[in-house]
Amino acid sequence: MMIFVDKRYSRHDKRSKPPCWILSHMRDTHLNLSTDMAIHIAREIDPMKMAQPYDDKAGTMGRKTSSETGVQDMA
């Protein structure tokens, strides 16, 4: 979760500056929120939808994107 506390981000020309992956989640309805409203929205976020999978047996988080051999081949 990101909170832009700089009032310049309420201007459209400044809101176009962050990377596209951030812009895709920015909503006009989330501008100039009160602290109470921001907390309410944050509480509605389901952390289980955002969490990385946990492998109990290996004790590791996340997924491997490549095998060790694949990484060596890239080098």
Backbone as JSON, one array per atom type, in Angstrom:
{
  "sequence": "MMIFVDKRYSRHDKRSKPPCWILSHMRDTHLNLSTDMAIHIAREIDPMKMAQPYDDKAGTMGRKTSSETGVQDMA",
  "N": [[0.85, -1.17, 0.0], [0.55, 2.19, -0.82], [0.89, 5.53, 0.2], [0.42, 8.71, -0.84], [1.4, 11.59, 0.41], [1.97, 14.1, -0.32], [0.67, 17.12, -1.34], [0.89, 17.88, -3.97], [0.32, 15.73, -5.59], [-2.37, 15.81, -5.96], [-2.79, 17.23, -8.19], [-3.4, 16.78, -11.62], [-1.32, 16.75, -13.56], [0.92, 16.05, -12.05], [0.18, 13.6, -11.04], [0.55, 11.93, -13.15], [3.14, 11.18, -13.22], [4.25, 8.93, -11.69], [5.29, 5.42, -12.11], [3.71, 3.21, -14.56], [2.58, 0.89, -13.39], [1.88, 1.74, -10.88], [0.18, 3.87, -11.46], [-2.0, 2.51, -12.54], [-3.44, 1.75, -10.36], [-4.22, 4.01, -9.07], [-6.84, 6.05, -8.08], [-9.24, 8.59, -8.77], [-11.19, 8.92, -6.86], [-9.89, 8.4, -4.54], [-8.51, 10.61, -3.74], [-7.44, 13.24, -1.58], [-8.27, 12.13, 0.92], [-9.64, 11.73, 4.19], [-7.92, 10.92, 7.24], [-9.29, 8.93, 8.65], [-10.88, 7.81, 6.63], [-8.93, 6.82, 4.88], [-7.8, 4.84, 6.51], [-10.01, 3.16, 6.74], [-10.3, 2.26, 4.06], [-7.84, 0.95, 3.8], [-8.17, -1.14, 5.59], [-9.94, -2.72, 4.24], [-8.49, -4.09, 2.4], [-7.55, -7.24, 1.34], [-5.21, -9.14, 2.78], [-4.48, -11.74, 2.17], [-4.84, -12.06, -0.53], [-2.75, -10.67, -1.52], [-0.48, -11.77, -0.52], [2.58, -13.66, -0.73], [2.91, -17.06, -1.69], [3.49, -19.56, 0.81], [5.79, -22.04, 1.49], [5.53, -24.6, 3.53], [7.09, -26.9, 3.98], [9.62, -26.37, 2.87], [10.11, -24.02, 4.1], [10.2, -21.52, 2.95], [9.41, -18.41, 1.33], [7.41, -17.25, -1.4], [7.74, -17.88, -4.94], [9.89, -19.75, -7.03], [11.3, -18.29, -9.82], [12.99, -19.18, -11.66], [15.05, -21.99, -12.3], [18.08, -23.05, -10.65], [19.91, -23.82, -12.57], [18.82, -22.54, -14.81], [19.28, -19.86, -14.15], [22.07, -19.82, -14.13], [22.5, -20.34, -16.81], [21.6, -17.98, -17.94], [23.57, -16.24, -17.16]],
  "CA": [[0.0, 0.0, 0.0], [1.29, 3.44, -0.88], [0.13, 6.74, 0.51], [1.09, 9.92, -1.31], [0.96, 12.65, 1.31], [2.33, 15.38, -0.91], [-0.53, 17.66, -1.97], [1.11, 18.04, -5.41], [-0.27, 14.6, -6.3], [-3.77, 16.09, -6.27], [-2.8, 17.83, -9.53], [-3.36, 15.74, -12.65], [-0.01, 16.66, -14.23], [1.86, 15.37, -11.15], [-0.25, 12.21, -10.88], [0.96, 11.14, -14.31], [4.58, 10.94, -13.12], [4.67, 7.6, -11.21], [5.28, 4.35, -13.12], [2.39, 2.72, -14.99], [2.0, -0.1, -12.48], [1.28, 2.5, -9.78], [-0.94, 4.64, -12.02], [-3.15, 1.64, -12.79], [-4.18, 1.58, -9.11], [-4.6, 5.31, -8.51], [-8.22, 6.43, -8.4], [-9.62, 9.96, -8.4], [-12.01, 8.87, -5.64], [-9.01, 8.25, -3.38], [-7.77, 11.85, -3.52], [-7.83, 14.08, -0.43], [-9.01, 11.36, 1.92], [-9.35, 11.96, 5.61], [-7.18, 9.82, 7.84], [-10.25, 7.88, 8.96], [-11.3, 7.15, 5.4], [-7.78, 6.07, 4.39], [-7.71, 3.64, 7.34], [-11.14, 2.3, 6.35], [-9.95, 1.63, 2.78], [-6.73, 0.04, 4.04], [-8.68, -2.33, 6.28], [-10.69, -3.54, 3.29], [-7.54, -4.84, 1.58], [-7.4, -8.62, 1.79], [-3.78, -9.46, 2.68], [-4.27, -13.07, 1.61], [-4.79, -11.92, -1.98], [-1.5, -10.01, -1.86], [0.63, -12.49, 0.07], [3.3, -14.67, -1.49], [2.66, -18.39, -1.12], [4.5, -20.02, 1.75], [6.03, -23.47, 1.42], [5.81, -25.05, 4.89], [8.15, -27.91, 4.01], [10.91, -25.74, 2.58], [10.29, -22.85, 4.97], [10.53, -20.37, 2.13], [8.28, -17.66, 0.79], [7.49, -16.92, -2.81], [7.93, -18.93, -5.93], [11.1, -19.6, -7.83], [10.99, -17.93, -11.2], [13.94, -19.91, -12.49], [15.87, -22.97, -11.6], [19.48, -22.6, -10.53], [20.52, -24.03, -13.89], [18.33, -21.47, -15.67], [19.98, -18.62, -13.8], [23.44, -19.95, -14.61], [22.47, -20.22, -18.27], [21.42, -16.56, -18.28], [24.84, -15.57, -16.9]],
  "C": [[0.9, 1.23, 0.0], [0.36, 4.59, -0.55], [0.97, 7.93, 0.07], [0.57, 11.08, -0.48], [1.29, 14.03, 0.79], [1.12, 15.92, -1.68], [-0.35, 17.89, -3.48], [0.48, 16.9, -6.2], [-1.77, 14.77, -6.52], [-3.91, 16.75, -7.63], [-2.61, 16.73, -10.57], [-1.99, 15.62, -13.31], [1.04, 15.97, -13.36], [1.49, 13.9, -10.97], [0.15, 11.34, -12.05], [2.44, 10.75, -14.24], [4.98, 9.54, -12.61], [4.63, 6.55, -12.32], [3.88, 3.83, -13.4], [1.76, 1.74, -14.01], [1.39, 0.58, -11.25], [0.05, 3.25, -10.29], [-2.18, 3.78, -12.23], [-4.0, 1.45, -11.54], [-4.62, 2.89, -8.48], [-5.99, 5.69, -9.01], [-8.5, 7.86, -7.96], [-10.42, 9.97, -7.1], [-11.16, 8.73, -4.38], [-8.15, 9.48, -3.13], [-8.33, 12.59, -2.31], [-8.69, 13.34, 0.58], [-8.67, 11.83, 3.32], [-8.57, 10.76, 6.12], [-8.1, 8.64, 8.13], [-10.66, 7.1, 7.72], [-10.15, 6.32, 4.82], [-7.61, 4.78, 5.19], [-8.82, 2.66, 6.98], [-10.82, 1.56, 5.05], [-8.83, 0.61, 2.98], [-7.2, -1.24, 4.71], [-9.46, -3.25, 5.34], [-9.79, -4.37, 2.37], [-7.38, -6.23, 2.18], [-5.94, -9.03, 1.66], [-3.52, -10.84, 2.07], [-4.22, -13.04, 0.08], [-3.46, -11.32, -2.43], [-0.29, -10.82, -1.42], [1.28, -13.44, -0.92], [2.99, -16.02, -0.87], [3.81, -18.82, -0.22], [4.6, -21.53, 1.68], [6.45, -23.95, 2.8], [6.99, -26.01, 4.95], [9.52, -27.29, 3.81], [11.18, -24.56, 3.5], [10.65, -21.6, 4.2], [9.27, -19.68, 1.66], [8.5, -17.43, -0.68], [7.68, -18.14, -3.69], [9.24, -18.68, -6.64], [10.68, -19.28, -9.25], [11.89, -18.66, -12.17], [14.63, -20.95, -11.65], [17.29, -22.41, -11.49], [20.21, -22.74, -11.85], [20.1, -22.92, -14.86], [19.01, -20.15, -15.41], [21.42, -18.67, -14.29], [23.51, -19.81, -16.13], [22.34, -18.78, -18.71], [22.74, -15.8, -18.12], [25.78, -15.9, -18.03]]
}
